[in-house]
Amino acid sequence: STLFVLVGDHGESFGEHGLFIHNSSMHEEEVSVPLIFWAKGTPLPKLQSTLSQQTDIAPTLADFFGLSDAAIEVQGVSLLRPHGKRAFFMSTFFDHLASALVEYPHKYVYEYSSDTLVKYNLAEDPQERDPQTASGDEFTATKHRLLSYDRYQRDWFEHRPERAE
């Protein structure tokens, strides 16, 4: 009847890409965190994909305890169930610094100040040492998706109804 969830709130750079801080880049060392689910006597299924987001924690907890309510809208999916390929959007803590889109195996990173977009193949280059410059239609379409995501997030949080107390 008990499930332990251990999760980090953010990653940290220790010089891998010349940075010694967090919340300033979209490199894997800053956006990846440990996530461990543990329940004594209750084996959790091992899925093929380990790609997840922190928004997947609540649906996973609800699924583990057999709780569901289709009327409650949540982000994320239960990690206890198979799910197909998903797109992961993320951005730095600081507005208009950088945004990223992961559609495994590719990761796109958009830098606002330089208006540049690079692509990494995480399967072949997990340390993100070989950025490929995106251009043309790939640049335009991916930048549009990232800016649309940023706009959606900003609008959602700014216009969120206040909770009654």
Beta strands, then each sheet from edge to edge (+ up, - down):
strand 1: 4-7
strand 2: 35-38
strand 3: 88-91
strand 4: 98-103
strand 5: 106-111
strand 6: 116-121
strand 7: 132-133
sheet 1: 1+ 2-
sheet 2: 3+ 4- 5+ 6- 7+
end
